[in-house]
Amino acid sequence: MPKRKFQAPTERQLAVRRDNIPDALLTRCPVCHENCYTQDLGEFKVCPHCDYGFRLPAWQRVQQLTASFEERDADLSAPVSFDDPAYLEKLQRGKAASHLNESVLTGIGTLATYQFGLGVMETKFMMGSLGAATGEKITRLFETCTTQKLPVVMVTASGGARMQEGARALMQMAKVSTAVANHRKSGLLYITILTDPTTGGVTASFAMQGDIMLSEPRALIGFAGRRVIEQTIQQTPPADFQRAETLLANGWLDQIVPRPALRKTLQRLLTITQGGHQDV
């Protein structure tokens, strides 16, 4: 058979082909830098190459971790006394992107026969930053659970204290920590699930105060950023020194749990600590 002569496509043909490629066909993992088909990430949005969990909306995490959920303090938002137009605009963008009034979703969840307080930080709302209203919502969650004798589960994801609120934001670290301490004094359980990223003042306070501390694989966990640390100590830290695996190896975490197994792990922990039988 005669060989067919290869003919390169025209610019018009290439343009038509590009237009037929679906949007967001591929997703690049920020940790292992491998590309994968977006549809292969599945329900849990996990990288098939390294198990890194992509960031999830707060409501989606609630659906993955609970059988039912009753939201609390939904209307609580940043004080209107802030008069910085740029900040107010960011707040509005955060509300529109997350469908929340603040950077944390709180309420009472159920799983199997157990009730527990649940707080989930929302990265779409100013990167889950800790502001006055965020701290107030988390504090109220702990106070409610202390009164009702319920354990608390916090899913953390944050860039740290919200700089636009200055000292007000920083004071939330002490405020929430006090509520955590009172909850612990009542003999109640506090479980933290650290996700990517958990940094700044959140790491320096309630994220690291859990009785049981879990994390998702490859999550970034730290206080200051890499560049700040390098400039401070005049050294280059190891590549993965702020990843969950390094923290686990150095005793800062109890367990790294793949996202698809989080619900079952949480149910097992609640069963053991609440006096049930370990049959899950």
Secondary structure, DSSP 8 states (H G I E B T S, - for coil): ----------HHHHHHHHHTS-TT-EEE-TTT--EEEGGGGTTTTB-TTT--B----HHHHHHHH-SEEEEE-TT----TT---HHHHHHHHHHHHHHSSSSSEEEEEEEETTEEEEEEEE-TTTGGG-B-HHHHHHHHHHHHHHHHHT--EEEEEEE--B-GGGTHHHHHHHHHHHHHHHHHHHTT--EEEEEEEEE-HHHHTTGGG--SEEEE-TT-BB-SS-HHHHHHHHTS---TTTTBHHHHHHTTS-SEE--GGGHHHHHHHHHHHHTT-----
